[in-house]
Amino acid sequence: MLPFATIACPYCGEYIDIAIDASTGGQTYVEDCQVCCRPIVVVVGIDEEGEPTVSAMREDDV
């Protein structure tokens, strides 16, 4: 089972839960907001303890 992270949509500000697949290491991908349907760039990193870190930003902020 994949862990979930709660992020705030950078467009509408609503909090949404997204599944995080940290098995492939750090990654960047686009996921649509479940509320406003705008594209969120999700950046997943792995910290020193092996735990995923997640940040979300607008497409034009990349």
C-alpha positions in Angstrom: 0.0 0.0 0.0 1.3 3.5 -0.9 1.6 6.2 1.7 -0.4 9.4 1.3 0.7 13.0 1.7 -1.5 16.0 2.1 -0.6 19.0 0.0 -2.2 22.4 -0.6 -3.1 23.1 -4.2 -1.0 26.1 -5.3 -4.0 27.4 -7.3 -7.1 27.1 -5.1 -5.5 26.4 -1.7 -7.6 23.3 -1.0 -5.8 20.5 0.8 -5.8 17.2 -1.1 -4.3 13.8 -0.4 -2.0 12.2 -3.0 -0.4 8.7 -3.0 3.4 8.8 -2.9 5.4 6.0 -4.5 8.9 6.5 -3.0 10.2 3.2 -4.3 11.7 4.8 -7.4 13.5 7.5 -5.4 13.0 11.2 -6.1 10.7 12.2 -8.9 8.8 15.1 -10.4 5.4 14.6 -12.0 2.1 16.5 -12.8 -1.1 15.6 -11.0 -4.4 17.5 -11.5 -6.0 19.1 -8.4 -9.0 17.0 -7.3 -10.9 20.3 -6.6 -10.1 22.8 -9.3 -8.6 20.4 -11.9 -5.5 22.6 -12.5 -2.1 20.9 -13.0 0.1 20.7 -9.9 3.8 19.9 -10.3 4.5 17.4 -7.5 8.2 17.0 -6.4 9.0 14.0 -4.3 12.4 13.7 -2.6 13.8 11.2 -0.2 15.3 12.5 3.1 18.3 11.1 4.9 16.1 8.6 6.9 14.5 7.4 3.6 11.2 9.1 4.2 9.6 10.9 1.3 9.3 14.7 1.3 6.7 16.3 -1.0 6.3 19.8 -2.4 3.7 21.2 -4.8 3.9 24.1 -7.1 2.3 25.7 -10.2 3.5 24.7 -13.6 4.7 28.2 -14.3 6.8 28.2 -11.1 9.0 25.3 -12.4 
